């Protein structure tokens, strides 16, 4: 079985290359996601959110990955159409060979206008 770090790397590589089928296969169905913009309680809900995000992503540069047991952190620069560069940190918990939870940390203020326009 792959290590937690390898599983997270596979997931990260899959979603950033828009291989959503592989990304979804690495998530527990009851995945818990928490971030500054949304809270989600299923892998399918996360994948819908990721597919929406992928439409504005112009690139991703991974800065590093840290792992301790079943806990893995990935730090990266996210490049998007509206925001040229956003530093992101994600904390993952891996259980039984799949990602069970994720928490994202980033400055959501630059993205706020985008969400206000969608709600108007």
PyMOL commands that set and color helices and strands:
alter all, ss='L'
color gray80, all
select helices_A, chain A and resi 4-16+20-25+43-54+109-119
alter helices_A, ss='H'
color red, helices_A
select strands_A, chain A and resi 27-34+39-40+57-68+71-80+86-95+98-105
alter strands_A, ss='S'
color yellow, strands_A
deselect
rebuild
show_as cartoon
